[in-house]
Amino acid sequence: MIWDWDWTLEILPGLLTQGLLITLQATLGGAVLAFVLGLFVALLRRSRRPYISRPVGAVSEFIRSTPLLVQLFVLYYVMPDFGVRMTALTTGIIGLGVHYASYTSEVYRAGIDGVPKGQWEAAIALNLPRRWTWISVILPQAVRRSLPALGNYLVAIFKESPQLSVITVVDVIGLARELGSERFRYLEPMTVAGLFFLLIAIPASILIRRMERRLDT
């Protein structure tokens, strides 16, 4: 099969401005939800009340132990039977966010556990209220320690976003598949879509490693 440069240049703008744009929207939306929700889950799992921490922990383990693909199917095809209807992209963002929140919560928990014990003791010695101890002392340090791992999950969400095609989200991979089916030529569109992922994921991974080394110094 000979590479068709004319067709490649013809489909490139659509893959870039339509497919890749949807992929980035799903990635950023899912990542923001995962990072925010993951922090709440981590805090709830540290609750002193077992009737809060245990159910939250059980739900988090259940989500982490089931495939993202199954969760997307349930959200998009099953939840409408219970009156919950959302657009495909919104469903995909929520699916990615909730799924990865179960992972980022563990990152936050490790970050919180990594805060030196002396920081807690200093806050108690200063008679800081528990809420302000968390907001002003513990969480800033815990989040800072968690940033490199959160960055890795951002890249992971980006690479998982093509799974949204199963719920009719036409991202860059889905659009490449559609274009390929029109001419029964998949080499050019799928290769270009793969290059998009490489051009974004590799620089992002390099930046994350640099950030990790800077935070370690």
Disulfide bonds with the S-S distance in Angstrom:
none
